[in-house]
Amino acid sequence: MGSNIKIRFRILLYLLIIVLIVIALRLYFLQVMSGNLYAELATQNITREKTIPASRGDIYDRNGKLLVKSVPVKAVAVQPYVVIDNEEVMEILSDRLDIPYSQLKEKLKKANVSYIERVIIKQNIDKAEMTYIEENSNKLPGVEVIDIYLRQYNYGVLASHVLGHIGEIDETRLKSEEYKNNYEGGDLIGWGGVEEAYESILRGRKGKVIYEVDPLGRPVSVLDKTEPLKGNDLYLTIDIDLQRAVEEILYQSILEVRQKKISNTNEYYNVPGGAVVVLSADNGQILAMASYPTYSQELFTGGISKKDMDFLKDPENHQPQINRAVNPYPPGSTIKIVPAYAGLAEGIITESSRISCAGIWLGLGRDYPKKCWQRYGHGSLSLVGAIKNSCDIYFYNVGLGLYNKNNNIDELLQKYLRIFGFGSLTGSGLPEEYSGRVPDKEWKEDYFKGQKGYTVWFPGDTVNMAIGQGDLLVTPLQMAQAFSIIANRGIKYTPHLCKEIIDSEGAVLTDESVAGFEDLNLNENFIGTIEKGLIEVLAPGGTGYSVFSDFPLSSIPIAAKTGTAEFLGKQDYGWFASYAPAGNPEYVVVAMLEEGGSGGSNVGPLVKNIYKYLFDIK
Amino acid sequence: MRGKNLDTLNDYSKDKKILRFDFLLFFLVIAISSFGLLIIYSATRETMPGGVSDPAYYLKRQAIYLAVGVFLCIAIQFVNYRIIKRYWWLFFATGIILLLSVLIFGFEVNGCKSWIDLKFTTIQPSEFSKIFMVISLAAVMSKWRSEKVCQVTFKKVAISLAIALSFMAFVLLEPDYGTVLIYFCVYIGMLFLSGASFLYIFLILGMAAGGVIFALNSGLIKQYQLDRILVFLKPDAQPTEGSGYSLYQSKLAIGSGGLTGKGLFLGKQTNLNYVPEHHTDFIFSVIGEELGFLGAIIVIIILGVIVWRCFYIALNSSDNFAMLLSSGIGLIILTQMTINIGMTIGIMPIIGIPLPFLSSGGSSLISILIGIGLVENVSVWREVRKEHEIAYQDLR
């Protein structure tokens, strides 16, 4: 072999060695230097993770009657960013699932803009729809059938405001601190009522399955599976039979009041809505809570339609979703129990001090005369008589006295209103609950900021507040709590809806959200005097006498206060707040009718019928 | 004189022929091919490509091919390669006829008409023709009867080019660009080793480049086809289909193997069918995933030693034909392993060619074992005397 050839062989040999070295270096880079990265990528490549929804806890009434039950159904969920630009998939979905194309597009667009990973486009699909989607999964990228749990309402619309409903989590919540760690797009959460208030109790724990897929995304084996844990069952303080009775009575009463004309006019009462709260007097349990008009949670099952949503939002329909029992209203004379106590406690009045009512009061000066609702006057009244007759002038005096004491630096009336629970949430936990409003100097300055002359707190403001007018707003639930404080001689119970929580293994859990009770250290003699007045309200001559004349008050004495609140531009709001039997209280019943007129004659019958039910009187 | 020479040759061969058989080469080839059986089994037992129902189907089939190949490899040793040289045109004709028949009787796989169905098995003639081309090229490039000493003249280059082009033309018609590339590399390599002037080599390389540019411009090769082949130039793309997908999945498989691999039979990327063609063209990704860096290095070292052994035997052969024949086989293995392994690790274009000894498939394995048989033949029938000392007529 010539030397030339040998050199050429040597060159080829070097080439071979270079090839081997390059391959080895590349392998070293891929496998040793980047091995961990590729291992991770490979795992991501092959494994998928999927959450398994947990069955939501069931909701029972206080007697163990099943109110709301979880039922498993199938739903179609999509990844908006995958599907939205795929016309073909969108059309198949719209066509097969019978969703209007524009509606689907809009929903996905909204979710896509807010980077939601997954949205449910149809709940409770039927077998044919499920089969179609599962069999055509390769034609439908980003679309999957998932298990979800919907709610079944065994008692129809009863207690719908208390219960609330469930619905798909929205963007705001998904990004909030409270929700973001435990939820993902498409999850169903409680909206309103105890469903929302006890979300963390009811929701259970999601399961998780990690599985391997083939290149077409079909699962081939399960690597790890955590079973979901059913949510805890919730036993409410509500008595569903009482709730039914109360709702029926409320509805009937509203219909009756709507038949009445406002005195001296041709105008009928509007009564767009009303609310009733029944508390167990000695522990704050809410036995019934009704709000009219009501709505059906079924509308939300499977996703609410636009038509239904429009109906619920239309002002013509008086916003049935509002829970009026925890909505703020001017309280009228029912509030007088607070100035009565404040007056006694601050020495403005005594149990025996008498004030004369001539129908007109000039306590604020000649230029500002104020009238009593009884324009001929009540004559000379003690506190008991003032409560019985709901004399405004008596309480004007109390209000002015409270204002004048120490030049209103302490804002005494507001202080006592707050002691009785007004101006703050009761602690029921209901997400819809309002804290109402106890107006004071600071509030007024802030509220009328920039409007000269309106920011100053006048003595008239305190005087007005003493009869439940002005800017004071309270909820029926707050009023019930205040009456329970009187009934319990100064013990303040937190009104609550949860009687018991039972976990999936049957163990009883305590509800830490209920604060229990607080002793307000009130003067029992003062409360005794006020109660005397409240009992007199239903006695002959009292503001509620005529309505309760056929009620066995001798065996079941009722302490009550009527209220008729003026509301600018609307008809009067009627109130009736009470507890019974006085002295040994079992129930607190508060009712309110929006634009329902006189608390005594129009709301009184409603409460009487509830007591008849409660004490089983035919 | 003539008789004596023959006697001497025969005596010599009687004593030592068996010893001149290169046992290292043979052992390595058997070892890597057997190892291939194991890897093919690992690659197919779960996925069972082609819808077969027996997990060991590909293992059994490959074992039969290996047995046939080894038999042919040994059988060849009973024929002196000089006979093969003399009848080179027979092999040339057979190769061309094979390639022609595939164009007539062949069926298409993945857009390539490169298979013939013989009912009991299918064959890929371009694999066998590769060996026939090497034989033909070695024959025309080596010493001609009229020559005193071997000289690679213009005439030889022209004839060899014509031979190579006629093989390549038929494969181009299939069209199997990957195999054409191998043919071309082998041809250039042999021309280089034959001692041809660099002028000719550069001329041919230039012509090839011109041909490719012409094909691109005239639309014979579409842009997307080129993109597909050159996808390796875009690192870490994560395409969902096509050759980019194959490359990505192959890199994931090999990379995730790490230093020591996931263990034989335990490659997830492979067993879940993520790497396409993992028992044929992408068999190296199975090795990389299951046996890791260490296993892959051992495999490429064994392949390297086999190539080196072919060159070594070529260098120590007694004539030009033997030298070119043996190095031609070495070049086939070298180019195929470089392009195939390079493809799976993203440093070479994505071209569907098998990895010698390891990829599943009969034509590839049997033809390369025949090639090894020829290399061994060169070693066995080596002559102690130099070429010019042996009268050509000795073999008459």
Interface residues (C-beta under 8 A of the other chain):
Chain A: M1 G2 N4 I5 K6 R8 F9 L12 L13 L15 L16 I17 V19 L20 V22 I23 A24 R26 L27 Y28 L30 Q31 V32 S34 G35 N36 L37 Y38 A39 L41 A42 T43 N45 I46 E212 V213 D214 P215 V220
Chain B: G189 F192 L193 G195 Q249 K251 L252 A253 I254 G255 S256 G257 G258 L259 K268 Q269 L272 N273 Y274 G288 G292 F293 A296 I297 I300 I301 G304 V307 W308 F311 A314 L315 M323 S327 L334 T338 I341 G342 I345 G346 I347
